[in-house]
């Protein structure tokens, strides 16, 4: 299919596109049931036919866009994808295409897999400002836990005259880190073809998969420090005092035990610190039994204390 024929299919045959896309999406999901085998196959094929023509790169960033490699549990971060036209003229160009004509990525679609037990999508997709057309809707992208399905878009038509810089932002997706461990975000070629072909300026056919360099990313989700966990517990207690659930004396009875535990942990006396945390839990249960705390309020404090005890004891 030619470059302009593909565009016509995108914009003039929308009804048939929806039906075909649904069928191919379902077929693709069935084909991908043994995920790890297909991931291994893809890694072996990534840009096997060197030199590469297109590079799709994943990066994890903080919420301001600065690259990061680790994030604490409970924090937000972004998954960013950029695309780069890495051809060296005339390789990968039509023979008639001038060396001075626009270059860059015109369309890019991919799947991204990740472990949903460690991280979760935490907001809407922000597509790059130059990828304004045929954006995959959030509802479709987020339909399967642990996968960004067929995420991508087509470039703004103004780029016909200017091309696209490399790299160019394709999308940002916000995530929240929920459990400690290493999380791999792995790229997988799109399944709904030809509608989700990857396209480059100066090339009248889709970019072959073996000409695409998929650059995955790993982020380490770190458990919160003992100090941070005690601080969070202290804030929970202070909130109960501020709302009138506990009086100042009740709050001090709990916070003093947390302060003593923190001092013990800071002095590397973990045994004493754990004993203080057990005393904290007993005090919470006493407030529960006397009716000062509801079951839900007490359980929230006990769960946080248990998590701290488990992380110190590990």
C-alpha positions in Angstrom: 0.0 0.0 0.0 1.3 3.4 -0.9 1.8 6.2 1.6 -1.1 8.2 0.2 -3.2 5.1 -0.2 -2.7 4.5 3.5 -3.9 8.0 4.3 -7.0 7.5 2.3 -7.8 4.3 4.2 -7.4 6.2 7.4 -9.8 9.0 6.7 -12.2 7.9 4.0 -13.0 4.3 5.2 -13.6 4.9 8.9 -16.6 2.6 9.2 -14.8 -0.4 7.7 -11.7 0.5 9.8 -13.6 0.1 13.0 -14.9 -3.3 12.1 -11.5 -4.5 10.8 -9.7 -3.1 13.7 -11.9 -4.9 16.2 -11.4 -8.2 14.4 -7.6 -7.8 14.2 -7.4 -6.6 17.8 -9.2 -9.7 19.0 -7.0 -11.9 16.9 -3.9 -10.2 18.0 -4.8 -10.7 21.7 -5.3 -14.4 21.1 -2.0 -14.6 19.3 -0.2 -12.9 22.2 -1.5 -15.1 24.9 2.1 -16.6 25.5 3.5 -13.2 26.0 7.0 -14.1 27.1 7.7 -16.2 24.1 6.7 -13.4 21.8 8.8 -10.9 23.7 11.8 -13.1 23.3 11.2 -13.5 19.6 10.8 -9.7 19.2 14.1 -9.0 21.0 15.8 -11.4 18.6 14.3 -9.6 15.6 14.7 -6.0 16.7 16.4 -4.3 13.9 17.8 -7.6 12.6 18.0 -6.1 9.1 20.5 -3.4 10.1 20.9 -0.5 9.5 17.7 0.5 11.3 15.3 3.1 9.8 13.1 3.9 12.8 13.8 4.0 16.5 11.1 4.0 19.2 12.5 4.8 22.6 10.8 4.5 26.0 12.0 6.6 28.9 10.7 7.0 32.5 10.6 10.5 33.8 9.4 12.5 36.8 6.3 14.5 36.5 8.3 17.5 35.1 9.8 15.4 32.4 13.3 14.8 33.8 14.6 11.2 33.2 14.6 8.9 36.2 15.6 5.3 36.8 14.0 4.8 40.2 10.9 5.9 42.1 9.6 5.2 45.6 6.4 3.3 46.3 3.4 5.7 46.2 5.0 8.2 43.8 3.9 9.2 40.4 6.1 9.1 37.2 5.6 9.2 33.5 6.3 6.8 30.7 7.5 8.7 27.6 7.9 7.5 24.1 9.9 9.3 21.4 10.4 8.4 17.7 13.5 9.0 15.6 14.1 8.7 11.9 17.6 7.1 11.9 18.0 6.5 8.2 21.1 7.6 6.3 20.1 8.8 2.9 19.5 7.1 0.4 19.0 3.9 2.5 15.3 3.6 3.3 14.1 6.3 0.9 12.3 6.0 -2.4 14.7 6.4 -5.3 12.9 9.5 -6.6 12.9 11.3 -3.1 15.2 14.3 -2.9 17.9 14.3 -0.2 16.7 17.8 0.8 13.0 16.8 1.2 11.3 16.5 4.6 12.3 13.5 6.8 11.1 12.1 10.0 8.3 9.8 11.4 4.8 10.3 10.0 3.0 7.6 12.0 3.9 5.2 14.8 1.8 2.7 16.7 3.0 0.1 19.3 1.9 -2.0 22.2 3.7 -1.6 25.6 3.6 -4.3 28.2 4.3 -3.9 31.9 3.6 -5.6 35.3 0.3 -4.2 36.7 1.1 -5.6 40.1 3.8 -3.0 40.6 2.6 0.0 38.6 -0.7 1.4 37.4 -1.8 3.9 34.8 -2.7 7.1 36.7 -4.2 9.5 34.1 -4.9 10.3 30.5 -2.5 9.9 27.6 -0.8 13.2 26.5 0.2 12.7 22.8 3.0 14.8 21.4 2.0 18.2 19.9 3.1 17.1 16.5 1.1 13.9 16.5 -2.4 15.3 16.3 -4.2 12.8 14.0 -5.7 9.3 14.4 -4.8 9.1 18.1 -5.8 5.8 19.7 -8.4 6.6 22.3 -7.6 6.2 26.0 -10.4 3.6 26.4 -8.8 1.3 23.8 -5.2 1.8 24.9 -6.1 1.0 28.6 -8.6 -1.8 27.9 -6.2 -4.6 29.0 -4.4 -4.4 32.4 -0.6 -4.5 32.0 -0.7 -3.3 28.4 -0.9 0.0 26.5 -2.7 -1.4 23.4 -2.0 0.0 19.9 -0.9 3.4 21.4 0.1 5.9 18.7 -0.9 8.6 16.3 -0.3 10.2 12.9 1.6 13.4 12.5 0.0 16.8 12.0 -0.5 17.6 8.3 1.7 20.8 8.7 4.6 18.4 8.8 4.2 17.6 5.1 6.2 20.8 4.5 8.6 20.6 7.4 9.1 17.0 8.2 9.5 15.9 11.8 12.5 16.4 14.1 14.2 13.4 15.6 13.6 12.5 18.3 10.0 13.6 18.5 7.6 13.1 21.4 5.0 10.5 20.6 3.2 10.2 24.0 3.4 10.5 27.8 1.4 8.3 30.1 1.3 9.0 33.9 1.8 6.0 36.2 1.8 5.4 39.9 4.3 3.1 41.6 2.4 0.7 43.9 4.8 -2.1 44.9 8.6 -2.4 45.2 10.6 -4.2 42.4 12.0 -3.7 38.9 9.4 -3.0 36.2 10.1 -3.5 32.5 8.2 -1.5 30.0 8.5 -3.5 26.8 7.6 -2.5 23.3 5.7 -4.8 20.9 4.8 -4.0 17.2 1.2 -3.0 16.5 -1.2 -5.7 15.4 -3.9 -3.7 13.6 -2.4 -3.5 10.1 -2.3 -1.6 7.8 -4.2 1.0 9.8 -1.4 1.1 12.5 1.6 0.8 10.2 4.7 2.8 11.1 5.4 5.4 8.4 8.4 7.6 7.5 8.6 10.5 5.1 10.1 9.5 1.8 9.0 5.9 2.1 5.8 4.8 0.3 5.4 1.5 2.2 5.2 0.6 5.9 8.5 0.4 7.9 9.3 -3.3 8.2 9.4 -4.5 11.8 13.0 -5.7 11.4 14.0 -2.1 10.5 12.6 -0.8 13.8 14.8 -0.5 16.9 12.6 -0.9 20.0 14.3 0.6 23.0 12.7 -0.6 26.2 13.1 0.8 29.7 13.3 -0.5 33.3 12.4 1.5 36.4 13.2 0.4 39.9 10.3 1.0 42.4 11.9 1.3 45.8 10.3 0.6 49.2 9.9 3.7 51.4 12.6 4.1 54.0 11.8 3.3 57.6 12.0 7.0 58.4 9.4 7.8 55.6 7.1 5.1 56.9 7.2 6.4 60.4 6.6 10.0 59.1 3.6 8.8 57.2 2.2 7.1 60.3 2.7 10.2 62.3 0.8 12.2 59.7 -2.0 9.7 59.9 -2.2 10.2 63.7 -2.0 13.9 63.5 -4.9 13.9 61.0 -7.0 11.9 63.4 -6.3 14.5 66.1 -7.0 17.4 63.8 -10.4 16.0 62.9 -11.3 15.4 66.5 -11.3 11.6 66.4 -8.5 11.5 68.9 -7.7 14.1 71.6 -4.2 15.5 72.1 -3.4 13.0 74.8 -4.5 10.1 72.6 -2.4 11.4 69.8 0.7 11.9 72.0 0.4 8.3 73.3 0.7 7.0 69.7 3.3 9.6 68.4 5.6 9.1 71.4 5.9 5.4 70.5 6.6 6.2 66.9 9.3 8.7 68.0 10.9 6.1 70.3 10.8 3.6 67.5 12.4 6.0 65.1 15.2 6.8 67.5 15.9 3.1 67.9 16.0 2.4 64.2 18.3 5.4 63.7 20.7 4.0 66.3 20.6 0.6 64.5 18.7 -1.0 67.4 16.1 -2.7 65.2 15.0 -5.0 68.0 14.0 -2.1 70.3 12.4 -0.3 67.3 10.3 -3.3 66.5 9.2 -3.6 70.1 8.1 0.0 70.1 6.1 -0.6 66.9 4.4 -3.6 68.6 3.5 -1.2 71.5 2.1 1.2 69.0 -0.2 -1.5 67.6 -1.3 -2.5 71.1 -2.2 1.1 71.8 -4.2 1.4 68.6 -6.1 -1.8 69.6 -6.8 -0.2 73.0 -8.3 2.8 71.3 -10.4 0.5 69.1 -11.7 -1.5 72.0 -12.6 1.7 73.9 -14.5 3.1 70.9 -12.1 6.0 70.2 -11.2 4.6 66.8 -13.5 2.8 64.3 -12.4 -0.5 62.9 -11.4 1.1 59.6 -9.4 3.8 61.3 -7.6 1.3 63.5 -6.9 -1.1 60.6 -5.4 1.7 58.5 -2.8 2.4 61.3 -2.2 -1.3 62.0 -1.6 -2.1 58.3 0.9 0.7 58.0 2.7 -0.4 61.1 2.7 -4.1 59.9 4.2 -3.0 56.6 7.0 -1.1 58.5 7.7 -4.2 60.7 7.8 -6.4 57.6 10.2 -4.2 55.8 12.6 -3.9 58.8 12.4 -7.6 59.4 13.1 -8.7 55.8 
